[in-house]
């Protein structure tokens, strides 16, 4: 059994679901990509970090604010970290290719998808188990299920499910492959804190006309962040448990998960 105790949501529209427009496509106008600014985080270590790494840290900070929590509440070996992305390593790979031709200075370790959860783990002192999944919304649902499984087996006391998606650096690539996703592409970083309780997390048959549709309508295409945006919208609407659906490249996944109506300490 598991439930979402706190949620941090950052999108190109701003922080939290309150910043989302009623219709993302209409609000985006001619913009193919709605970008998130590089967070201004303190610390010499962050000067070398990529934008997606900083967004991961900022999403966890947003989650802590939402739950009224401090860093000490998640520090240590009893916090698991599940990271999901479909595209956030694209920018670093492009930057590395440019660096190889003398146009930049990005070092090879930052091209790996593990760079984002590594920076998050270092910043918040997370030393528990971790999982990295590559994919869009279905992979995030897999990540929520993995986090719930770790909790159920006593492998952790709490779990963070973090998703980060950036598109701006590779906007030309997405324009050429526009059939791969619906527009507008909206950069996002989101983090959910899962704790014991609520309902048993179960896979379900995907539902049509569900929270995923609302998340796409309000936020736009956020790929791996979509289920976390949907969870935040479910909390806004008092939907508990939340029935989530994810679809990507022919795969559809459904999941049932509890989300607390109000922020709570873990």
Secondary structure, 3 states (H helix, E strand, C coil): CEEEEEEEEEECCEECHHHCCCCHHHHHCCCCEECCCCCCCCCHHHHCCCHHHHHHHHHHHHHHHHHCCCHHHCCECCEEEEEEECCCCHHHHHHHHHHHCCCCCCCHHHHCCHHHHHHHHHHHCECCCEEEEECCHHHHHHHHHHHHHHHHCCCCCEEEEEEEECCHHHHHHHHHCHHHCCCCEECEEEEEEEEEEEECCEEECCCCCCHHHHHHHHHCECHHHHHHHHHHHHHHCCCCCEEEEEEECCEEEEEEEEECCCCCCC
